[in-house]
């Protein structure tokens, strides 16, 4: 939790989850970012009631500021280093402007590429095993 003691009226505290939500929304606003990815821990986070808006974001709070770690899925054929740089700038600026927290670093971890094309037929998509989905003719060839 980030505490801001800048008012004679009282204290303001900002939870880590608020920082994560701001970072997650800011990252997905960049063209070329398909989605945030929760990776392996996503199922656990969902069971614990963690917001989908903070999926793929973790914040390390340190004395001098915060380090933001993002897990993203990029669109196919984008310039990954350029999109990552745009994400870093947007997230840093949004967090500092909205919360006043100092952002030491924004680390972008690209976990995947979105190859789904909305015009593409579902049968032609790649399965999670990395192979094309079998069609009905394959079964006849094996008989």
Buried (B, 14 or more C-beta within 10 A) or exposed (E): EBEEEEEEEEEEEBEBBBBBBBBBBBBBEBEBBBBBBBBEEBEEBEEEEBBEBBBBBBBEEEEEBBBBBBBBBBBEEBEBEEBBBBBBEBBBEBBBEEBEBEBEEBEBEBBEBBEEEEEEEEEEEEEEEEEEEEEEEEEEEEE
